[in-house]
Each structure stands twice: as C-alpha cells, then as structure tokens.
Amino acid sequence: MTETLPLFDDFLLDLKVNNYSPETLYNYERDLKTFEDFLIDSQISFSKLSKKNILHYKAFLTSTDRKTAQHYDAQIRLGAYSINRVLSVLRSYLRYLNEMDYPSPLSPDTIKMLKTVKKKLQIAELDEMSKLLESPTILEKDKTIGLRNRAMLEVLFSTGMRISELINMKISQVDPEGRIFVLGKGKKERFVYLTPRAKECLEAYLKTRMDNSPYAFIPYRGQNAEAQEKKISTNYLQYKIKQYRELLGINLPVSAHTLRHGFATYLAESGANPVAIQVLLGHESLDTTTRYVHASDNYARLEQKKFHPLKK
C-alpha cells in the first residue's frame, strides 16, 4: 500500500498564506498531484523514495503514455522547460518538509533539472505583426467579437502585458489617459501604457458592452446572471491567435507571449533604454530584459555598423 504525500494540504496552505497567486497554487497542486499519481501507479511508498525513482519519474514525464493530473491521456510530449517546472515544484515540496522538520526521503538538491537549450527568439516582421493585430476585425464574421479580439491583441502588443494579466484585467484598471495598473507576478505592481491606436481599439470595443461585468474581456456565448464574472480563457485567445496566423500565412509561430516578446524586441531595436523595458515588462532582473536586446538580429547589425573600427 503506497502512502499519500505527507502534509500535501499544509504545503498548499503555506503557499497561500505566503501570498502566492491562485494560478500558482493551481499549478503547484496539479504538478504535485501528478507526482502522487506516479507513486501510486508505480506502487512506490513516499518514505522509501530513491534517486532511481526520481529518474523513472523523469522518464514518466517525457512519455506520452502518462496520465495528466485529471487522469486524461497525455496528448503531447512535455518539453524540458515544462518538466523542469514540475521538478521544481517537487523540490519546493521536499524543502517544505525539511522546514517543518518532517522526515523527507531525499534532499531537495537531489532533484536535478534537465539540461535545456536556449531557443532563439523568433519574432514576426513588424508588417506581419500589424496584419495579425488587425485581422480579427477582418476575419471575424461577428463584428462585436472582431472588435473584442482585436482590442485584446492591440492591448497585448501595446503594453507587453502577460496573457494572465490581460485576462484578469478589469475596466477599472484603465484610466482616461490609457494608463493601466497591473498586479503582476509575485504581486508586483506596475503601470503599462496604451498607444493611441490600442486605446482607440479598446474604447471602440467597450462601447459595444451592454453588461455589468468588471472584466474588460468577456465571453459572449451563454451569458446569464452568473456569466457576469466570467473572463475570456487563455486557451481561447491562444487558439484565435493561431487561427489568425494560419489564415494570414505567417510562417513564424505566434502566441500571446510572442506579442510580449515583440513588444520588448521592437522597443529595444528602436533604442529604448533596457531599464525602461524592464519596468514595463515587470521583470525582477535586468538580465531577463536585456536578452531581448541581444537576441535581436537587427539590433546586432546596427550595433556592428555603428561601432566597428573599420566601418569606413
């Protein structure tokens, strides 16, 4: 008989009282439940967990034969970054057991991350990006949906917001000047700013709203009294971006996060101060921000042309 994970609920409670976001709590619970299911299916007792078991768990995570935390068949093979996220949760859980003086079969440091390859940022050309932003009002048959979806894309690209920040954005967060108050990762507060173009698109969409929902972007299907608190799902927005990209014939992969990358890259290429980009993106470290500068081929070309000693 295998054991369930000790202090499972206490671990989640500890995260909650330490002000982790609901999204983070959900992800931690899901990833830890995946580990618990692995132990049960493999008939491994947590108290006898070994380094070899961790190796088998890594192999399990890379397999498409695995079950998800909801007990569905896995459709895709997890990438190294996704696996490392799951392993990081397990490491945090073991560290919590140590802090609570609960016997832990392994040290958190024995959970080794997978080696990852840094991918080169791929950003669509500015004219392609512009076509993508404008596409909802052209491709959507329902004019209201077209206005809403274009407003979402324009706000993302105008501000560099994360998709989670956009989905949770309330109308009250936007002031008349187009400044948006954002509560980002780690409860970090910042302001982002709409361009005149994005502000115009958002205002055009909001004029069509006939409801009392506080959220800026809401679904239209099946609206009722309970639907007032509903928000657009991240899956919906990602699906629509993929659909628009394919219909426009844009070869590079484009997602909501790509719009954030594009925002930072184009600002860097135009000579924006990396510290200002850091503030707008809500990054803790400037190192995270400067990768957008260094990853830009056009920026590198301009820098070489500007500073090469034999340029004349």
N, C-alpha and C positions, 0 to 999 in steps of 0.2 A: 504493500500500500504506500503510495507516494504521498509526501506532505505538501500541503499548500504553502505558498510563500509566507513566512512569518512577518508580522507587522505590515502586511500589504496596505491595509486601510490607514494605518498610522503614518506610513510613508507618504501617502497621498495627502493626508491631513496636514503633515508637516510642510508640504509644498504649498498647500492652500494658505496656511497661516503666514507663510513667508512671502505672500503676495505674488505667487506665480499666476499667470493668466489662465482663464478657463480653457483656452486652446492648448496650452502647455500641459495642464492637468489631464486633459483628454488624451493627448499623445503619450504621456508617461504611463497612464493607466492601460492604454491599448498595447503599448510595446511590452510592458511588464506582464500583461495577460498572455501575450504571445509566448513569452519565456515560460510562464507557468504551464501553459498547454503543452509545450515541448517536453517539460519534465514529466507531466502526467502520461503523455503518449509514449514516452521512452521508458517509463517506469523507473525514473531516477528520483531518489529522495534528495531534497534540497540539502539536508545536513551532510550528505555524502558527495556533494557536488565536487567534481575534479576538473583539472585543466583539460583533460581529454574530453570531458563532457562539453566544455566550452567550445572546443574545436569542432565537435559534432554539431553544436548549436549554430556555429558559423556556417557549416555545410548545409544545415537545415534552412537557414535564411537565404542562401543562394539558390535553393531548389525551387522549382515551380510546382513541386508535389506537396509543398507545405500548405497548411491551412492558415487563413488570416485569423485575427483576434475574434472576428464574428463567425468563425468556422466555415467560411466560404473557401472554395478552391482558389489558390493564387493564380492570377492571370498572367503576371509578368515576373521576370526575374529581378530581384532587388539589386540596385547598383551599390557600389562601395559606400557612397555617401549616406544612403538610406540605411545600410547595415550598420555603419558606424554610429548613426543616431540611435538605433536600437541598442547597440552595445553600450553606448554612453549612458542610457537610462539604467541598464543593469549595473553599470559601475556606480552610478549615483545611489542606487538602492543598496548595494553592498556597503558603500560608505556610510549610509544612514544607519545600517545595522551596527556598524562599528561605533558610531557616535552614541548609539543607545545602549552600548555595552551588551549587545545581543550576539551570541556566538555565530560567526559567519564562516562558512567552509572555505572561502577563498578571499584573498586580499583584493580590493578594487583594482590595484595595479596589475593584477594578473590578467585582466581583461584587455587584451591588446587590440587596437584598432587596425582595420585593413589599410593597406597602402592605397593611396588614391593618386590619380593623375590629374593635375590641374588642367582643366579644359580652357581653351582659348575662347574668350567671349566673342560670340557671333551676333553682330547687330546688323539689322537690315539697313540699307541705304535710306537717307532721310526722305527721299521722294516716295519710296515704298512704305516707309513708316507713316507718312502723311496719308497715303491712299488707304492704309489699314484703318487709321483713325476715322476717316470719313466714310468708310464702307458701310457701316450699319444703316445710315440714312438712305443709302442707295440700294443695298441688298435686302433689307427687311421689308416685307410687304406691309406689315403693320407700322404705321407712321410713329405711333407712340413708343413702341418697342425700339424702333430705329433711333429715336431721339434719346431714349434712356441708355441704350447700349453705346451710342456714340459719346454721350456725356461721360460714361464710365471710362472709356478708353482715353478721352481727352483729359480727364482729371488725372488718371494714372500717369500719362506721359507729361503732363504739365507740372506735376508736383513730385514725381518719383516715389509716391506712396507705395507701401506694400499692399498686396491684394487683400490681406486681412484687415488692414486699416481702411481701405476703401469700402469693403463690405460692411464694416461696422460703423461707417461714418454717418453721423446724424446731421440733419439740416441745420440744427442749432450750432454746429461746429464751424460753419462758414459765415464770415462776417460780410457786410456790404461791399468791402473793398476786395473781396476774393481771397482773404487770408483764412487758412483752415487750421484749427487747433487739433493736433494729433497726439493721442496717447499711444506710443509705440511699444516695441519690445522692452521688457523689463520695466514697464510703467514709465518709460522715459518720455517726457513731454517736449514737444517742439511745434513750430509753426511751419507750414508749407504754403505756397502761393500759386494761385491760378493765373495763367496767362489770360489776356483779354479774350483770346479765342476760346479757351476752355471755360471761362466764366460765362461767356455768351451761350455756349452749348448747355451748360448746367442750368442756367436760368430758363432757357427755352424748354428744357425737359420738365423742370419743376412747375412751370406754368400749366402743364397738362395734368398735374396731380390733383385728384379730387378726393383724397383720403386724409386721415389724420396720423398716419404712421410717422414716427420721429426719424426713421431711417431715410437716407437720401435715395437709395436704390432698392426698390421692392419688386417682387414678382407680381404679375397681373393675373395669372391663372388661379381660379378657385378662391378669389378674395371673399372673405367674410369677416365677421367681427373679430375672430381670433387671428386673422391674417394680418392685422394691423402691425403686429410686432415682427412679422416675417421679413427676412432680408434675402437678397439675391445670393445664391450659393456660389462658392468658389468654383465648383465643378461646372456650373452653367457658364460662367464668364470664361473659363479656360476653354470650354467646348466651342463657344461662339468665336473666340479669337482664332482658334484652329480652323474653324469653318471659313471665316473671312479670309484667312491667309491662303487656304487652298483654292478658294474661288478667285482670288486675285492672282494666283500663280506665283506667290512669293516663295522662293526656294528655301531660304533660311528658316529654321524653326523659330516661331514667335509665340511667346506666352505672356501672361501678365507680368511675370518677373523680368522678361526681356524688355518690356516697356520701361521698367525701372532702370535696367542696365543702360538702355538707350538714352534715357534722361541724363544719367551721370556722364556717359561717354560723350554725348554731344556738347554738354556744358564744358567738359574738360578740353575737348578739341577746340572750342571757341575761346579758350584761355581763362575759364573761371578758376578762381582760387580753390585748391583742394579742400581747404578748411571750410569754405562756404558750402561746398558739395557735401562734406561730412555732416555739417549741421542739418542740411536739407534732407539727407537720407536717414539721419538718426543713428549714425554709426558711433560706436563707442571708441573705436580706434581709427586713427588716420590711415594706418596701413591698409585697412579694409577698403578705404575710399580710393587711395592712390592707385590701386590695381586697375581702376577704370582709365586712369590717365596712361599708365604704362601699357595697358592692353590695346590701346588704340593704334592701329597701323598708321592712320592719317596723322595722328599726333607725333608718332615717332618719325615719320617722313618730314614733317615740318620742323621738328627739333633738329634733325640732321642738317637740313637745308639751312637752318638759322645759325647753327653753331660749328659746322665742320670747318676746320682750319684752312682747307683748300677749296673753299666754296667758290672762289673767284678764279 
